[in-house]
């Protein structure tokens, strides 16, 4: 299956370099190149595009603005951000981009990103991707918190309802979402995820742990300044002394 790609970058050298790099991959065909978000929308409206290589920082509408516009499409293309600024990578993940590439694009990193895109397309995951993109782009009221997260793994996207998450554990630049019967790794730092969690439902109890308040069952001291919370599921979570009062209040204790 041929993969039709659109390159969106306001800098011509970036477009040229990526075009030549894609030419080395037999399945990939460049369906178009453009220097702005508005030009990209015109191309996407006129023809089917499977994957968009999208620069984040551009004059006029940014790549993130274009990604939000693509979410309104019935079958949006996959998005791979291409950026010179590593700090934008987390924004790319929050927008449910499939992947991101740093300029200048590394051949091995590009090949890995292309393989992930091909796997998703081969498994017909564009509808699932579209649902994840719409969930991000249409959050409802400005003060509304996330109700779900879209977890990307090899070849697929899974939407995890936060109401099903018992507790969240930090693992470096990832979080481990603990559900009733399994755990799911999500590529997002805990500090970033916390911005989008409803504080009426989720509470940080340790530098490495956040719990869904409704799951808290029993709090006990286990040492000098060390506490442990047992959840309704039976899981045990460490609690820092500095979070004990807030946790007790959330549990209705005095």
N, C-alpha and C positions, 0 to 999 in steps of 0.2 A: 504494500500500500504506500503510495506517495504521500508524504507529509508536506502540506503547503504552508509556507512560513511567510510572515510579514515582518520586515525590519523597520522599527520606528526609532529614529535617532536624529537629533538636530545637527549632529556633526557628521559631515560626509566621510571622513576617514573611518569613523566607527562603523558606518554602514558598509563601506567597501571591505573592511577587514572581516566583518562577520559574513558577508556574502561569499568571499573567497573561502572562508573556513567551512561554511556549509556545503560548498561545492565538493568537498572531500567526502561527503556522506551521501551514498547513493540514493537513499530514500527521500532525501530532502530537496524540495524545490522552492526557490524564492518566488513567491507570488507577487511581491511588490516591495518597494522601499519608499519611505517618506520621512519628512523632517519635522512633522508636527502631529499633535493629537487629532486635529480636525481633518488633516489629509488621511490619517489612518482610518478614521471613521468612514470616510468616503469609500475607501478601498474595501473595508470590511462589509459595508452595506451593499457593495456591488458584486462581491464574489465570496465564495466560501474560503475561509482561512482556518487552518487547524491550530497553529501556534503563532503567537505574537512575541517577538523579541522587542522589549519595550524599555527605552531609556527612562529613568525616573525623573531626572532634572532636565526640563526643556523649557524654552520660552513659551509663554502662553500657558495652556493647560499642561500640567505635569503628567507623568506616566500614571501616578496614582489616580488623578482625575479621570484619565481615559479608562483605567481599570474599572472604576465605578460605573462609567457609562456602558462598558461592555457587559456589566452584570445585568443590564436591562434586556439583553438579547435572549431569545429563546434557547439558543445553543451557542454560548460564547466560546471563543477560542481559548486554549490554554495560554497562560501568560508566563513568560520567562523574562524577568527584569535583567537588564544589562546596565551596570552603573560603575562609575569610577570611585564611588564613595561607599565604603564598607558599612558605614553607619546606617545606610538606607536598607540594608539587607533585612533587618527585623521588620521594617515597614512592609517590605515585599512579602514576608511570610504572613503578616497580619492580614494582608489583602488576599490571602489564599493563592498567591502566585505559586506556580508549580516549582519554580526554582529561581535562582539568580546567578548571574555571572559578573565577575569583576573585570573591568578593563585594565590592561589589555587582556583579551580573552585567552585563557590557557587551553591548549588543544585537548588535554586530558579532561579538564573540568567541563569543557563544552561537550565532549563525547558522552560523559556521564549524564549531563542534563538532557541531551538528545535521547539517550536510552530510556530515561525516566518518562519523557514525553511519549516516546513510541509505545512504551508499555501501557500507559494510560489510554492511548488511542486504540491500541490493539484490543484492550479489554473493554472498550466502549464506555469509558468513564467520563466523557464530556458532559452528559446530563448530571452526574453527581458533582462534577466540578462546577457546573453552572449553578446548582442549588447552593453550594458552599459560597460561591461568589455573591449570589443574591443575599444570602444571610448576612454577609459582611456589609454589603452596600446599602441595605435597607434596615437599619437597626431600630426603626421606629422613632420614638421620642428621643431628643438629644441626651436626656439623662438616663436612658434605658441601658441596662447592663446586658452583657452577652447571655444568651440562653443556651448556646451550643458552641462547640469548637469543631473545626474541620481538620481532621488528622490525616496527614499524607503519609502513605507508605508506598512500597514498590508497586507501581501500577494501579493504585486505587486511592480513593478519598473516602473516609468514613466520618460521618457527622455524629459527634458524641454530645448527648444532652447533658448539660451541667447538673440538672436535677438528678441524674443517675450517678454522679461522682460523689463518693463518700469522703475522700480526702485527696490532697494533691501534694506530691513530694518533689522537691527540686532536685535536678540532676544536671548541674552545670548549666548549659544553655538550653536544656530540655526540662520538661516537667513530666512526671509519671502520674497519670490520672488513674486513681484506684477506684474501680467500680466494684459491684457486689461480687462478681465471679471472675474478674480479670483485671489486668492493668494495661494501660495504653500509653506509650511514649508519644509526647507531642513536642515538636520543635519550636519551643518558645520559652524564654526565661521566665521564672516565676515572678520576678519584679514587674515584667511587662504584662503578664496575665492578670496580676492583681488589679491593675488599673481598670479592668473590664469586668471584675467580679462584683456582684451585689454584696455590699458589706452587711446587709441584713440576712444574708444566707451563708456567706463564707467569712471565716475569721482566721487570720494568721495566728498560730499558736507557738511557732518556733521558726528560727531562721530558715529551716528546711521544710516546713510543713504548714499547710492550710487545710482546715477541716470545714465540711458543710455542717453548719450549726445543728441542724436537725438530727445529725448522726451522733452527736456527743451523748454518751451514756454515763460514764463514771470517771471522775478526776481524782487521782491519788498522788501523794507525795512518795517519791522513791529514793530520795537522798537529799543532801544539802543543796537546796536551790533547784533540785530536779523533780519534775512532775511527769506523770504519764496519764494520757487520756485513752480510755477504752471506748471504742465506737460501738454502735448497735450491731454492726457486722462482726464484732469480735476483734477487729484490728486494733493495734495499740500504737499510739502516736506520741512522740516526745513533746513536752510542753516546757517552754522557758518560763522562769519565774516572773519575768516582766510581762508576760501575757496572761498570767493566772487570773488576775482580777477581771479582766475583760472577758475571759472565757467563763468564769463563774457567773458574771452578769448575763451573758448570753444564754447560759443554761438555766437561768432563773434562780440561781443560788444567792444567798446574802452572806 
